């Protein structure tokens, strides 16, 4: 009897695709302006940090090239899990607020000759340097992002009422801007994909809050039904919108809910572990001295300014260590990264560049549309037998383009096998005829083949990913050897 491969892998794919979330909305009318964000993740540790103005800074080395250097122009308050220069979001003293959300289709592109920073330093850079959405948009093409791990897009808003979602797709940056009094929402798909799905569903709401599309539809329907066009729009309305899209699941749920009052420059937040609303008036802070912080799960409620205390390098190191273990970057020296975030003196040879790189998978189809593609990156003989992908190293996408790229950032340098299937009938497995021959196109690294419906041995499929940037090209879902190349060189030609 011929066996069908990859059913276990596909279960892992579906779990992976469901575990990266967040929701954000900007509520606007003539009387009020609130920017609200749910942080949905696997754990809720974190610090609120006061960042100083007039500090010379340099981005962390994540590859060859030149990290961005700058001097912070504005002070800010940020929410952090990865250390004080790599926030998930925050607001500066001018009222510009920035937040990020996971977006699996993100492709930051090649660094080329531009100076670069990582995906979370990008947030701190905007808060340090700009006072408005328009100022951020004006300089988007001047610097590039070479990430540590995250595939994210950004939403920003300012006291003038402008907001924008900024995304990196196919190696290029794009943005969708909303003018004053036009509310804006985003979850975990692109602006275009989210709006298209919403228009197809109309007023009907299907699914639950574990669905990225469902959460977007809930927020967008509230916008379209003019739920926020009232004279008494309040912070409670913003928290209410976040509550409508919160996730309550064991092991993965909404840990932080944050509301920025952009007109008053006040930050409100609550956490899953400390549900009382905390309040911080940015106008009360001195941004010329003393780096201060507060554990966001502190039991204090109300005005937290008197409770801010000196934020130490040791605390920062511990915060990084916990977070990087959670996201699979255990080989990064937390003390080394923490020292950089306080003194900005790290060298190109560091624990990240020694141990991690990226893998770009290029899917090419001569017959036009690829359709539904399933793929996995596997790291050992044991996992090959179990048909188990590395964490985050699996995908199940509907691809219409003749050429499509998918990125894995923060890949531990080492040996891997790659498997891809063109799943034409969408039954989530590779199909075979009675003779045991695959009836759908597939690819396995080192141009290996299945045998009686089974994957080949891992040792026969090994590709070495030991460079900063590694590339795998699949032509018509037939495997082409893993290629190492510099980030600014063209891809291999069709063969």
N, C-alpha and C positions, 0 to 999 in steps of 0.2 A: 504493500500500500504506500502510495506516495504521500509524504508529509508536506504541509505548507509551512514555510518559514515565517518568522517575525510576529506571530500574534502577541507574544509577551512584550516585545519591543513597542508595539503599537499601544498597549495599555500604558506603558511608561510615557509615551508621547503625549497621550491625552491628559495624564496627570500633570506633566511638565507645563503644558500649554495653559493650564488653569491656575497656576500658582503665582503668577506675577500680575499684580493689580495696582489699583489706586484710582481715585476719581477726583476731579477738580471742576469748579464752576466759578465764574465771575458774575456776581449779581450787580446790576447797574440800574439806577434811575436818576432822576434829577436831584434827589435828596440824599442819596446814600450810595456807597460803593464798597462792596465786600468781595474778597477773594477767598474761596473756601476750598480746602483740600483734605481728603481722607488718605492716610498712609496705611496701606494694607500689606502686611508682610508676615513673616514667620516668628518674629519676636519684636519686643517693643522697647528695648533699652535705647537710651539716647540722651543727649544734652542740648539744652538751649545755650548758645554762646554769643556773647557780645564781642564783635570784631572791631578793631580800632582803625581809624583813618591814619594816613601818612606813614604806612608801614611798607618798606620795600619788600617785594615778594618775587618768587620764581616758581614756576610750575615744576612738578615732580617729573623726573625722567621716566618715561615709559617706553622709549625707543630711541634710536639714533636721530639726530637732528637737534633743533634748538627749542627748548621750552620757552614759553612766554615769560617775560619779566615785566613787572609793573609796580607802581606805588599806589596803594589804596587811597582813593580820593574821598570816599565816604565811609562812615561807620555803618555797621549793620548788625542785625540779630538773626541767627540762623539755627536750624534744627539739624543735628548731626548724629550719625552713627559711625562714620568713617574718619573721624578726626576733624579738627577745627577748620581746615582749608578745603574739605570735601563735603559740603553740606547737601542735604536733600532739598532744602529750600530756605527762604527767609525774606526779610524786608530790610531795605537800607533807610538811612535817615531822611532821604528825599521822598520816601514812600513807594519806590519801585519794589515790587515783590516778584519772586521767581520760584517756581516749583517744578519738579520733574515727575514723570510717570513712565513706567516700563512700556516699551514698544518694540515687539519682537522683530519687526521688519527693518529696524534701524541699520543703516550702513553709512558710517561717517566718511567713507572714502579714504583716499590715500593722502598722506601728509604732504608729499611734494616738497616744495621749498618753503612753505609757510611755517611760522612758529606754531607750536602746538601746546595744548594743555589737556588734562583728562576730562572725562564727562561730568564730574562733580566739581572740579576746580572751575569749570566753565560757569557754574552758577555763582561761585564766589567772585569770579572775575567781573561778571555783570554788576553784581551788587557793589563791588568796590569802585567801579568806574563810571556808572551811568545813572541818570536820574529819570529816564523815561523809556518807554517802549520804542519810540522812534529812534532814539540814540542807539539802542541795542541793534535794531534792524540795520541801521546805516553801516555798522562795522562787522556784520556777520561773516562776510567773505574774507576778512583780513587774517583770520587765524583758523587753524584746524583743530580737530579733536582726535587724539589717539587715546582710547579709553583704557581703564584698568579692567573693567568687567561689564559695566552696564550698557544695555541697549535701550536708550530712553529718548523721549521727546519732552519738550519744555512748554510751560505756559507762563506768561508774564503779564502783569498789569501795573498801571501807574495811577497816581491821583488825578490825572487829567481824564481818566475814563477809558483810555485805550487799553486793549488787551491783545495778545497774540499767542498762537501756538506755533512753535518752531520745531521742525522735523528734519531729519537727515535720512534721505532715501536715495538709493542708487548712487551713493557717493556725493550727492549734492544737497545743499540746504534749501529748504522752502519754508514759507510761513503763511499763516492765515490770520489776518488782523481784523479785529472788530472795533468799530468806532464807539465813542461815548454813547451810553444808553442802549447799546446792543450787547446783551448778555452772551456769554460764551462758556461752553462745557467741553470736556474731553475726558476720555478714559484711556484705553490701552491699544486702540487701533488708530490709524491715521485719520486726520480730519475727513478726508474724502471717503474712506471706507466706512467710517462711523455714520456720516450723513447719508450715504447711499443706503445702508441697512435701515436707518431710521425712516427714510422715505418709503422704502418697500413695506415696512410694517405699519406705517401710518399711525393712527392713534392707539392701535393695539399694542399691548405690552406683553411679550412672551418671555418666559424664562424667569430667572431669579438673579440675585445680586452677585452670584459667582461668575456670571457672564459679563464680559467687557461690554458687549453690545447692549445688553439689557440695562446696565447702569447708565450708559450714555443716553439711551432712549428715555429713561426716567427723568434725567436732568433736562434733556432737550425738550421733552413734552412740557415740563414745568415752565420752561422759557417760552415756548410757543403759546401756552395757555395764559401767558402774561401773569404768572403767579407772583412775580416780583415787582410789578408795576403798581406800587401802593406808596402812599406818602409816609407810612410808618414802617418802612423796611428796616429791620433791626438785625443785630447779631444773632438773635434767636432764630430768625428766618434762615440765616446762613447755616447755622448748626442743624436746623430742621432739614434743609436740602441734603446735607451730608448724611444725616440719619437715614434718609430715604434710600441711600445707596451703600450703606454700611454692610460689612460682611461679618457674620458671627459664626465662625467655624473653629473646631478644635484644631490647634496647631497652625491655623492660617486665618487671620481676621483683621479687622480694622483696629490698629493699635493707637494711632494718633488722629485727632480731628483738629484742624487748625483753621482759624478765620482771621484774615487781615482786614482791618478797617483802614482802607487806603487814604480816605480823607482825613481821618483823625490821627493816623499813624500809630494805631494801637494793635497789638497782636493778642489774640485770644486762643487758648488751646486747652484740650483735655485729652487724657489718655485712657486706654483700656484698664490700666492699673491704678489710675487716679482720676476719677470721673468728675471731680469738681473743676469748674472752669477757672483757669489761671489767666491773668491779664497783665500785659506789659505795655506801658506807654513809652514809645521810643523817644519822645520829646524829653523824657526825664533822665536820659542817659548821657554820660560824659564819654565821648568816643575818642578822647585824646589820651587817656591813660587807663591802665588796669584791664586786662583780659578777664572777664567775669563769665560765670556759667551757673547753670542750675540743672540738676537731674530732672528730666521732664516728668518722671514718675514720682517726684516729691509730693508729699501729702499736703503741702501748702495750697491755699486757694486764694482767689482774689488777686490783689496787686502783689506781684512777685519781685518788684524792683528791690525792696529791702532785703530780700532773701538771696540775691545774687552774691556769689562769693568767688574769690580768685580761682581761675581755671588753670590747673597745673598740668605740666607735661606728663607726669605719671598717670593722671586720670585719662589724659588723651591717649596714651599708649594702651591702656587697658581697654578703652572703648574700641580702638582699632583692632586689637587682638580678637575681641569677641566677634565683631562684625565680619572681619576677613575670614575667620574660621567658618562663619555662617554661609558666606558666598563662595567658598572653595578656594581661597587665596591664603592657605595656611603657611605657605613658604615665604610670604612677605614678612620681613622683619618689622614687627609693629613698632619697636623702639626706634628703628632707623627712620621709618616714615614719620613717626611722631616728632623726631628731632628736626626733620625737614620742615614740618608744618610750623615749628616755632622759630627756626633759624635759617631755613631756605638755602642749605648748603650741600645738598645731596649731589653725588657724582653720577655720570652716565652708567657706571657699573654699580648696580644696586641689587637688592634681593628680588625686586620685581623683574628687571631686565634679564637677570641670570636664570630665572625659573619659569617665566611666562612669556607667551607670545600670542599670536592670533592665527586662526585658520579661516581662510576664505574658500568657500565652496562655490564654484562657478558651474551652473547648469546650462548646457547649450542643447538646442534641439533644431535639427535641420528640417524636420517635418512641420515646423510651425509651433503649435501650442504644446507645452509640456503637460498640462492638465494637473492632476493631483500627484504630488511628489511626496514620498515618505523617505526619510533618511535618518541614519544614526551614526555616531562616532563611538567606537568601542575601544577600550584601553587594555584588555588582557584576555588571555586564553579562557579564564574562568567566565568572564563576562560575555565572551563570544559564545561559549556553550549555553549560557543563560539567555543569550540574545538581549543583553542589557546595555543600554547606552550610558555614557557618562552623564553626570548631572548637567542638564541644559543642552546636551549634545544630540538632540533629536528634534525632528520637525515633521509636520504634516501640513503642507500648504497647497493651495490651488494656485498654479502659476500659469499665466497666459502669455507671458513674454517669451521670445525665442532665446533670450539670454537672461538669466536671473542669478544673483549672487546672494549668498547667505553667510553671515559672519559669526564666528565664535571668538569672543574676546576673553582674555585671561585664561588661555589654554595652557595647562602645565606642559612644559616642553617634554617630549618623550615619543613613544611609539604608539601608533593607532592603526585601526582598520576602519574603513568607511564603507557603508552599505547604503544604496539608494534604489528605490523602486518607483517606476512610473505606474501608478495604480489606476488604470483606466476605468475599471468597473467600480472603484471606490468601495471595495469590500475589506479594505485595510489589511491586505496580505498579498504576498506574491503567489500567483496562480500557476499551476502546472497542468500539462495534458496527461493522458494515461501512460505515456512513455516516460514521464518524469522530466519533460522539457518545459522550461519556463515559457508561458504564453504572454507574459508582459516583459517589457524592457526593465533591466536592472543593471546595477553596477556594483562591483566589489573591488576594493583597492588591490593593486598589483594584478589587475585584470583577471582575478580569480573567478571561478564559476561555482554554482551550486552543484551538489551531487546528491541525487535522489531526494531532492527537496531540502537538503541540509546546507548550512553555511560551511565554508571551508575552514580549516584550522587557522587560528589567529596568526601563527608564525609565518604562514604563507601569504598573508595579506598586509604585512607591516609596512607602514609609511612612517618616515622619521620627520617629526615636526620639531625641529630644534632651532629654528631661526626666529627672528622677531615677527616676520610675516611669512606664513606658509600658505600655499594655495593648492587646491585640488580642483582639477577641471574634468567635468564629465560631459562628453560629447554625445548627444542623443541618448543619454543615460548609458553610455558605454564608457568605462573608466579610462582616464588618461592620467599618467603618473603624477604624483604629488610634486609640485614645483616650488622651489625656494627662489624668491626673487626680492629685490629691493622694492620698497613701497612705491617708488615713482617710475617703475618700468612697466611696459605694456604686458598684457596677458599673453600666454602662448597662442600661436595661430591655430586655426582650425586644421584638422588633419583628416 
